[in-house]
């Protein structure tokens, strides 16, 4: 298992987990989000191909509409 941190919370995921798979696990698979991995933005088009590594630190921000 890989140990990562998501929004300041420790989490374990299976090896070869992608950003897209993590978002599904977090219940955000269908939500428009911004993902930062180790202080670098992961473009939405690369979520499927970007595999997580042990020790990664991610920030996931989803947008809330309103006015």
C-alpha positions in Angstrom: 0.0 0.0 0.0 1.1 3.6 -0.6 0.9 6.2 2.1 -0.3 9.6 0.8 -1.7 12.8 2.4 -5.0 14.2 0.9 -6.0 17.7 2.2 -3.9 17.2 5.3 -5.3 13.7 6.1 -3.2 10.6 5.9 -4.6 7.9 3.6 -3.5 4.6 2.1 -4.2 3.6 -1.5 -3.2 0.6 -3.6 -0.1 0.8 -5.8 -0.7 2.1 -9.3 -3.7 4.2 -8.1 -4.2 7.1 -10.4 -5.5 10.6 -9.5 -8.8 9.8 -11.3 -9.2 6.6 -9.2 -8.5 8.5 -6.0 -11.2 11.0 -6.9 -13.7 8.2 -7.4 -12.7 6.7 -4.0 -13.2 10.2 -2.5 -16.7 10.4 -4.1 -15.5 13.2 -6.4 -15.4 11.3 -9.7 -18.1 13.3 -11.3 -17.3 16.6 -9.7 -15.2 19.4 -11.2 -12.1 19.7 -9.1 -8.6 21.1 -9.1 -5.8 18.7 -7.9 -2.4 19.7 -6.7 0.2 17.0 -6.3 3.4 17.9 -4.4 2.7 21.6 -5.0 2.1 21.2 -8.8 -1.3 21.3 -10.5 -2.3 18.1 -12.3 -4.2 19.1 -15.4 -7.6 17.4 -15.6 -6.6 15.7 -18.9 -3.8 13.9 -17.0 -5.8 12.6 -14.0 -6.3 9.2 -15.7 -2.6 8.8 -16.5 -1.0 10.2 -13.3 -0.1 7.4 -10.8 0.3 8.3 -7.2 3.6 7.5 -5.4 4.3 6.8 -1.8 4.6 10.0 0.2 2.6 12.2 -2.3 0.9 15.2 -0.8 -2.3 16.2 -2.6 -4.7 19.1 -2.2 -8.1 18.5 -3.8 -10.4 21.5 -4.2 -13.9 21.4 -5.6 -15.9 24.4 -6.7 -19.1 25.5 -5.2 -21.5 27.7 -7.2 -23.3 30.6 -5.8 -23.5 34.3 -5.9 
